[in-house]
Structures are given as structure tokens and as C-alpha cells.
């Protein structure tokens, strides 16, 4: 493990990074006190795009099953709203002070 003052680390950052990449631990100090420890990032395997796509697809199917079970779709609700709006007629639009206005 290397211990390096911060002011010195500024001028040799590239070398310190190389040392960390090779598995060495580097501790940066300020006035002799440990401030930060530099360690190598662990190797992680990224999931493939196909695996991510499949996971998203499975989540969407589960959500659709949970939300859409026996309930009307947005399109059905919108069509019903338009039918009700049209049934109220032009009076509802033309006379905002009418007793049924806005309902």
C-alpha cells in the first residue's frame, strides 16, 4: 500500500492510477491524515442487450396482467367519454352557466 500526500498525488496521478490498476492500494493524505483510499474497480459483467430486453418485456407483461385484468382500456374510457360529451350536445359547450355545465 502506498501513502501519498494529496499535493504530490496531483503531479503523479497517472502513475498512481496505473498502480491501482495493477492491484495496489493507494491512500491519499492531507497533513498526514488519511483522506481517501484508491482501490481497483471490481470486474463486472454487463448483461447483454438481449437479456435486458427480455427482462423489460417480462416486467411489462407482468404489469399488463396486473393492471389490465378485466378493466377497460384507456381507449375504451376515452371513447365512452366522447360519447357522453357528444350526448350532452352543444348547449353544454355554448352556455357555461347552465346548471349541468362541466358535469
C-alpha positions, 0 to 999 in steps of 0.5 A, a space after each residue: 500500500 502506498 501513502 501519498 500526500 494529496 499535493 504530490 498525488 496531483 503531479 503523479 496521478 497517472 502513475 498512481 492510477 496505473 498502480 491501482 490498476 495493477 492491484 495496489 492500494 493507494 491512500 491519499 493524505 492531507 497533513 498526514 491524515 488519511 483522506 481517501 483510499 484508491 482501490 481497483 474497480 471490481 470486474 463486472 459483467 454487463 448483461 447483454 442487450 438481449 437479456 435486458 430486453 427480455 427482462 423489460 418485456 417480462 416486467 411489462 407483461 407482468 404489469 399488463 396482467 396486473 393492471 389490465 385484468 378485466 378493466 377497460 382500456 384507456 381507449 375504451 374510457 376515452 371513447 365512452 367519454 366522447 360519447 357522453 360529451 357528444 350526448 350532452 350536445 352543444 348547449 353544454 359547450 355554448 352556455 357555461 352557466 347552465 346548471 349541468 355545465 362541466 358535469 
